[in-house]
Amino acid sequence: MGSGATRNKFVHAIRALAPGAGFSRQDGEKREEDSLLECLISGAPVGIVFLTQEGHLSRVNGSFCNMLGHTREDLERMNLREIVHPGDREILALQMQALLEGRAESFRMEMRCLDRGGNTVWTSIRVNRMKEGESAPWFVCQIEDISARKRAEQAYLDAANRYRTILECTVDGFWVVEQETGRLLDVNARYSFMSGYSREALLSMRVSDIEANEQPEEVAAHIAKVLKEGSDLFETRHRTKGGELIDVEVSATCQQGSNLIVCFLRDITARKASEKQLKLLAMVFQNSGEGIIITDAENRIEKVNLSFTRLTGYRFDEVAGRNPRMLSSGLQSREFYQAMWKRLLDEGYWQGEIWDRRKNGETYPKWLSIAVVRNEQGEVVNFIGSFSDIAELKRAEREIEKLAYQDPLTGLPNRFSLLSQFEQALARARRNNAGVALMFIDLDRFKIINDTLGHHIGDKLIVKVGDRLRKTVGEREIVARFGGDEFVVLLQEAETISAVEAIAANIVKDLSHAHFVDGINLFSSPSVGISIFPEDGDNIHAIMKNADTAMYQAKSSGGGRYRFFDAGMTVKSAERLRFENGLRTALENREFELHYQPQIAADGKVRALEALIRWYHPEFGFVSPARFIPIAEETGLILEIGKWVLQTACADLARWVERGMQDLRVSVNVSSPEFLQDGFVDSVGEIIREAGVRTSQVELEITESMAMANPERVIGIMRNLKANSIRLSIDDFGTGYSSLSYLKLFPIDQIKIDRSFIKDMDVDMNDKAITISTILLAQKLGLEVVAEGVESYQQSEMLFAHGCDLIQGYVFSKPMAASDITRLFERMAVS
């Protein structure tokens, strides 16, 4: 230590340890320097350590020895790694390496050392790199014991963790709010759960971002109130991340001199819902239409509601504390009440009819329900009774019992009544060896009338038919309405078949006449099926089933007639069912095909084609439209079939237009259910647009009778179609009951004269006159005229001579498949 080199090292060391101290070789003699340096190092309150580049402790002071409990001699024989905690050796080595390589001049770090007993001593170490000339570098370390500080920090962290644990475990949410900004500075996990927001999201928010009841300025005012008064307890609502509102009770406190507000927040949504439910139950109790009475375990009245007073006449103060037996009418026996109480206590519930007495002495029937309320120990706490006055209900039951046997619309016996009387009639017939006849009657075209004119007209027609049927059959026989448009006639003493047939003929004749309803003559002929006991069955089920089968045969034959059941009808009925099932799959199986019949002008050119549907069934073969269209209408399949027809016709028309038939039109027949369905106009327009043809090239044909069934509604639909430039035609003109006042209102383009007037017009002067008059009428109205069913050149010449625009019939062409129509156009183009 006495050499000049060492002395210079100490000087540099002091300069490193105490920059600016002003020591130099010129300050005094060598002796004074050595003494002063030794004094500074030895008396330093922190540890001073000199290290070689290999990490050996070459010199330590007393403070460092005291810090670790080693003697100076022990320490100066050690390497720095020996006194450093294993967990800090690697980072220390990296820092020392940086000094050795000259990449740094000094570093500072916190480091754990091991004292003589192996205990950890926390230190703060600063190491300076020292180098003079070409000599190897060496290091001076300034080491401070920071164990006390570390213990204080740990104590603080432990306290903070306890505080956080308490906050995280509490059932309430927790906030710390900055008063100036309303920003959330701290929240706990419970509030994150309540709000649905993460802690990170909440710490970027203000109170006003969550508050649902108050605007930002109101929130600020509320914070100011807490600051002024020191605390506040209030209820509000917060909006969760999911947008839901929760009810919150807030306890806010501001510590004196602090700019922070501490809030505990409790989710009281369930409590508020319970309070609301209790209020609701209280309202239900007081406002229930039923009387409610609550008694204690001894059956003393504790509470009644307003309906109790209304029904009994007693106020609460008049019955409080009394036994409900005060209301008894005395009409029930002791045994009745004993049985009631036994069941109530055994099962916890009783209900039934009971008679009581009002305050004014009037007795009345009521429906009473009593429930037992027990505590957790199973002891009876209360009885709750609710009751309603059923006097009106009892009167209604008597009326219902009367109506149970009567159809409310017609006043005729209903199905239930008929079955009862039928059973009695069969019993008498068996005893007397007599016959009974049953007629099933169904109204033809009733569904069309009901759908087009409305149910109120349909109901009135049913009443008219019932009255007329009763008059036709007479008082001795039973006439019943079975439901819908079905009636049944029961002939209790069918002496002969001829007598039954005479009654059936009268029924068909009388019901086929017009029924005048709300200024309209309605025609709905009957289809009648007849079954005879015992020939056609020996029980109600068989006779009714066979009469129903016969009725369907009458309807299938065109309606407006009667049919007696025979065994062959069962086979026909099965065939009809198979036929109907086949119709349901015909579209899917592509069994339908469109044929087209040309409409010819006077110059011989084809102006239009009428699309006519054909059905080729693999089992039935060709099926006439006259046979399957009525069934399609009856089953509702006509809507799907009609849509297919229009789509196919428009697609075929588009192909012919592409081949040069630019002005060709196609006409499609539309049934009443199709025309009157909701969305029909939009559906037609969409189909035409998809096909890519002009709307003016498509013509819809509706029958005259359909148009006149509900002219106001039909005119409205027609006008909507015309607004889309779709052509309209009245088919079978002259066969219905057109009113000229309505005809001029129909926005139509064309009328088609029915074939019934055309076929004999060259020999029947009446048919000729009607046809010519129809043509003249159409010309006056500016309508195009088409004659159907033209079969001879004489007829065509006569029609063209009188101004008929187009003819259609076998005289020119029968209906042809689309491919044949294409070839026809090709031949016409060549010719």
Helices and strands as residue ranges (DSSP letters): H 4-17, G 25-27, H 30-43, E 47-51, E 57-60, H 62-68, H 72-75, H 80-83, H 86-100, E 106-114, E 120-130, E 138-145, H 147-169, E 173-178, E 184-187, H 189-195, H 199-202, H 207-210, H 216-229, E 231-239, E 245-254, E 260-267, H 269-287, E 291-296, E 301-304, H 306-312, H 316-319, G 324-327, H 334-347, E 349-357, E 363-374, E 380-389, H 391-403, H 415-432, E 436-443, H 446-453, H 455-473, E 478-483, E 486-491, H 497-512, E 515-517, E 520-522, E 526-533, H 540-556, E 561-564, H 567-586, E 592-600, E 606-617, E 621-623, H 625-635, H 638-658, E 665-669, H 672-676, H 680-691, G 695-697, E 698-703, H 704-709, H 711-723, E 727-733, H 740-743, E 750-753, H 755-758, H 765-781, E 784-788, H 793-801, E 806-808, E 816-817, H 818-830
